[in-house]
Amino acid sequence: MVDAALSFAVTIAPHGWQFEAKPSVSLLVSARIAGFTLPSSCRNGTCRTCLCRLVAGEVRYSIEWPGVSVDEKLEGLILPCVATPVSDVVIDVPSAKDMRAPP
């Protein structure tokens, strides 16, 4: 069972933006709750729109076969729409947007 109070720090590189993510919530949803938008489309691990690099930390997938090849996993690529943190993480998403900032 996952501790409901547990959360991990997520940093969006290269921007340096940070937010907290619970291990039961995808990085994509956690980012949105915190006011950041990551590229996305299907939100189920198949379209690869959200594909990004995991710079540091560790994630697990909420589905058995996410749309990332073995070679891509070895290169550090992840799908934040179906990835949940198991440690503090840094993800490289240059196209992320800060929706908290004034227009």
GIBELQUI-V841887 format. One record per helix or strand. SS is the DSSP state (hx for helix, st for strand). FROM is the first residue (numbers start at 1). LEN is the number of residues. Records with the same first field share a line. If there is no record, write none. Layout:
SS = FROM-LEN  FROM-LEN
This chain:
st = 8-6  17-5  36-2  51-6  59-3  77-3  83-3  89-4  97-2
hx = 27-8  70-5
